[in-house]
């Protein structure tokens, strides 16, 4: 798969992620929304630990991409859903995001963060889904 990440001068600047990603490949992989649960369905981060929840949700998403034969570099789009997106909670979310990228050796993908009133369980504060393009 080849990707071209763009930050056109005709669009607003971002803080480290591309505004546009052009991907060429033959398979598209979508993950379901991932939360901070392990394979035993146990939460690995508490309800106030947005950093830990983001880290685990991202690692779960990357595991899904790997199961389909992809790598973290194949991820072209990330959707992040955050309950109560205050400056303090978003700081934690971005810290968890950076830690996940460093752990798997990935660059940021094109992404959207959406504030939500709640998720499927009241202890879930962060949910992510990833899209990858594979050759």
Residue pairs with C-beta under 8 A, 6 or more apart in sequence:
1 23
1 24
1 25
1 74
1 133
1 134
1 135
2 23
2 24
2 25
3 21
3 22
3 23
3 24
3 73
3 76
3 133
4 21
4 22
5 18
5 20
5 21
5 107
5 110
6 18
6 19
6 20
6 21
6 22
7 13
7 14
7 18
7 19
7 20
8 19
8 20
11 19
11 20
12 19
16 108
17 108
17 109
17 110
17 111
18 108
18 109
18 110
19 110
20 110
21 76
21 77
21 109
21 110
23 76
23 133
24 133
25 74
25 133
25 134
25 135
26 134
26 135
27 68
27 133
27 134
27 135
28 131
28 132
28 133
28 134
29 64
29 65
29 68
29 70
29 74
29 130
29 131
29 132
29 133
29 134
30 129
30 130
30 131
31 60
31 61
31 64
31 65
31 129
31 130
31 131
32 64
32 129
33 81
33 119
33 127
33 128
33 129
34 57
34 58
34 60
34 61
34 64
34 127
34 128
34 129
34 130
35 43
35 53
35 56
35 57
35 60
35 119
35 120
35 121
35 124
35 126
35 127
36 43
36 44
36 45
36 52
36 53
36 54
36 55
36 56
36 57
36 60
36 124
36 126
37 43
37 44
37 56
37 60
38 44
38 56
43 123
43 124
44 52
44 56
45 51
45 52
45 53
45 55
45 56
46 52
46 123
47 122
47 123
47 125
48 125
49 92
50 82
50 89
50 92
50 93
50 96
50 125
50 126
51 92
51 93
51 95
51 96
51 99
52 96
53 96
53 124
53 125
53 126
54 80
54 92
54 93
54 95
54 96
54 97
54 100
54 126
54 128
55 96
55 99
55 100
55 103
57 126
57 127
57 128
58 96
58 97
58 100
58 101
58 128
59 100
59 103
59 104
61 75
61 78
61 128
61 129
61 130
62 72
62 75
62 100
62 104
62 106
62 130
64 130
65 71
65 72
65 74
65 75
65 130
65 132
68 132
68 134
69 134
70 132
70 134
72 101
72 104
72 105
72 106
73 106
73 107
74 132
74 133
74 134
75 106
75 109
75 130
75 131
75 132
76 109
76 110
76 131
76 132
76 133
77 109
77 110
77 111
77 130
77 131
78 109
78 110
78 111
78 112
78 128
78 129
78 130
78 131
79 111
79 112
79 114
79 128
79 129
79 130
80 93
80 97
80 111
80 112
80 113
80 114
80 126
80 127
80 128
81 113
81 114
81 116
81 119
81 126
81 127
81 128
82 89
82 90
82 93
82 113
82 114
82 115
82 116
82 125
82 126
83 115
83 116
83 117
83 118
83 119
83 124
83 125
83 126
84 115
84 125
85 93
85 113
85 115
89 125
90 113
93 113
93 126
96 126
97 108
100 106
101 107
101 108
109 130
119 125
119 127
120 127
